[in-house]
Amino acid sequence: SSRSFLRRPLLHFAWSPPSMMASACVSRALRKAASAGRARHFASGDLKKTLVHAEHVADGGKMVDFAGYSMPVQYTKVDAPHTMSIIDSTKWTRESASLFDVSHMCSIRWTGKDAFDFVERVTTADVKGLDVMRGTLSVIPNETGGIIDDTMVTKCHSKEHGEHVYQVVNAGCAPKDLKHFEEQLGKFGGDVKMEVLWDSRGLYALQGPKAVPIVEKLAGKDLSKVSFGESLWLNLLGAECLVSRCGYTGEDGVEIFVPEEAAVKVWNALKNVPEVKLAALGARDALRLEAGLCLYGHDIDDTITPIEAGLTWVIGKSRRDPKAKNPFIGAEPILAQITDKSLVKKLRVGLMQPAGPPAREGATIETPEGQHVGVVTSGTMSPILRKNVAIGYVDKPFNKMGTPLQVVVRGRAFPATTVKMPFVPTKYFKA
């Protein structure tokens, strides 16, 4: 059953019917506006703090402004047990287990008899088709098919709330997401309740090949039958926690929603396991890029459709009927691109760059003859591959795998080739 962190929302809205180098590269990428969900160094204390902020500071976290929160970009305290370079932290995650605080992300619980219909209206997820305690990546589309935000949607069950939807959205996008949902609730007119669960719970990502065994030991439960994307309730140190086998690194792992009163205790218990090192925004960005995963505000935004972003798979097959009674917002332009590929003029691609400095966001992509055919949206030196990798959008037909191109960095052109993503093989677990 759910406990206090699901009973005490920070915000509550209800709608009733009318009758009711890698380090340097990552650091540069993170010095962006917080409003876009990116990070910058800060001088004032006017930032939100997660429930384990004091722990970050004590462990030597180099704190930055990330989407209005004081968050660690790296742990740098001299001779401290969790101090690592971003390169070493990335490697540790792929070889052992790393603990990330992602409590800045916003959770929403949807209840009411029309909750599934409403979430299917504002996302592309096939909520009704999901098994109970199963989640999926989805997008929140606008009327033109652009992406307001990417989101995790889970058909959840608890003793307190029965079947409901548990959703997670990006911190930097949460204010506009919530405004959008409020507007759509007013138009929807069904029995739906939205509860926003944000700073009243901890959210931790334990990622890497040793992550799940660590949770199994702490909970005294066997998770061998739990596949990537599935969730369950686990008792951790006396606290009932929602645990989802998922993550943003390409590795196996879990994300753990912890009640407020147990947040510090669970964090410290996980942190003190010998196989675990703390990791922060710098390593997280390198890991997701190696896994070929999108970062909102960089690789996807409200002008990019899920088809262009290579995310057609987030549109459930049952959601692709143009005559559906409850189409998702933006269905017409998005479904048109699925049906008629000639409407898609550019596509997200991976780029491997054998020489030169890494191509970063905004770098021009050209043909070897100098014709402008695209732009880089994310790039770094991969700590695992020790090669420069990038994500970008390239005009058709130059997006085809193996196409020789070039990226322009600091006024100089360097050879690059389109490659399949992920750059580093993913290790998602299937029972």
Secondary structure, DSSP 8 states (H G I E B T S, - for coil): ---HHHHS-SEEEEE--TT--HHHHHHHHH-S-GGGT-EE---SS-SB--TTHHHHHHTTEEEEEETTEEEEEEE--TT-TT---HHHHHHHHHHSEEEEE-TTSEEEEEESTTHHHHHHHHSS--TTTS-TTEEEEEEEE-TTS-EEEEEEEEEEEETTTEEEEEEEE-TTTHHHHHHHHHHHHHHH-SSEEEEEE-TTEEEEEEESTTHHHHHHHHHT---TT--TTBEEEEEETTEEEEEES--SSSS-EEEEEEEGGGHHHHHHHHHTSTTEEE--HHHHHHHHHHTT---BTTTB-TTS-TTTTT-GGGS-GGG--TT-SS--TTHHHHHHHHH-GGG--EEEEEEEE-SSS---TT-EEE-TT--EEEEEEEEEE-TTT-SEEEEEEEETTTTSTT-EEEEEETTEEEEEEEE-S-SS-------
